[in-house]
Amino acid sequence: MIDSEMLTQDKERLADILARDEFGEVKKQGKSWLDALFEEILDTIARMLQSADVSPGTASVLSKVIVAAAVIGVIVFLLIWWRRMVRRGPAENQLLAREERIRTYADYLREAKERGQKEDWREGVRYSFLALLSFMQERSWVRIESWKTNWEYLDELQARQPEWETFFRTHARLFEQVWYGRAELAPAAFWESLSELERRLHGEGKHDERR
């Protein structure tokens, strides 16, 4: 049978788990929904083990295994939920507007420059990233879809043109920070990123023409 001391120890271990960085800190007064959920899970486990003819040692091992499985399950659920929220984000944060037609990478580069000249850095970064995606689609490395995440574009790129992975990661990270995270971007950083992108795309384009 499981005793009250063992249950107390398990609750203390649960508190340690919930205090870790990956679960974040709850600043508001009272318990978070995660606290309540895991306490309910632990209480249910305790009731199940109390009603069973299980030795204290076995009960302790079983409770640890079940709590660990519950923690993993919640983490997986949160990851799936987060990815869906990214896909279904507000319309103003979408990379592609509804019914927006895909243009050539050269068109997007020109638009990015025009936005930069107007000091509209956020839209400029969006058009820069669209130039990169359009360039890759023109070479059949990826296929642009409004519902895709950058991770999915990266998967396609790794399968078809892996040497571009690092370059794509760099520009995807900048896009996500500025577009989704609304981070401030210095003008010099914008023009440096755009110039690097333009050199790489035009250079690869000229290389293709010589083949």
LINZI-V628114 format. One record per run of one state. SS is the DSSP state (helix for helix, strand for strand, loop for the rest). FROM is the first residue (numbers start at 1). TO is the last residue. If there is no record, write none. Layout:
# LINZI-V628114
SS|FROM|TO ; SS|FROM|TO
This chain:
# LINZI-V628114
loop|1|3 ; helix|4|18 ; loop|19|20 ; helix|21|23 ; loop|24|32 ; helix|33|50 ; loop|51|55 ; helix|56|87 ; loop|88|90 ; helix|91|93 ; loop|94|104 ; helix|105|117 ; loop|118|120 ; helix|121|138 ; loop|139|149 ; helix|150|160 ; loop|161|161 ; helix|162|180 ; loop|181|186 ; helix|187|210 ; loop|211|211
